[in-house]
Amino acid sequence: MDRPVPSAPKRTPLTVSMGSPGTPAPQHQLPTVEEVSAGGIVVDTTSGTLNVAIIARLNRGGRLEWCLPKGHPENQEDSEQAAVREIEEETGIRGDILTALGSIDYWFTVSGHRVHKTVHHFLLVATGGHLTIENDPDHEAVDVAWVPLDELGRKLSFPNERRIADLAREVLPNYL
């Protein structure tokens, strides 16, 4: 069941330089690449506290950012399969999907092109494994931690992911 997720206004840094509709685009416009990722919130329901596995990574400026695990689909994977695999690779925790939580999208610029990225998020219940970043093939994660679901919004670095966490907290009682 898909749920709409409120999203922040689209970051389109070129909008101002592009002029009004009908005006030809400037010659210096960067090419755009579409990317899709999947991941989400995996919850451990075996203790008295509902804990969520999250990862830390270093941004381009070297600052630590706590975020939800996610990554690109491989081969013929759909978003659900990619989410399950990426969460296990980045956190060490296996999980089964309970429901879709919605998608977020954002823009960024890298290596001479603009990227429009869409991330599909799912709510999973942990079924096994242990916290580790050792199986992350991209070595993007530098740390992993269990965070109580009620504190997740304060720990995550990005507002769109905090909205996903709020949605998970809202719908999780329907699955327990």
Helices and strands as residue ranges (DSSP letters): H 15-18, E 32-44, E 51-58, E 64-67, E 70-71, H 79-91, E 93-110, E 113-129, E 143-148, G 149-151, H 152-155, H 159-171, G 172-175
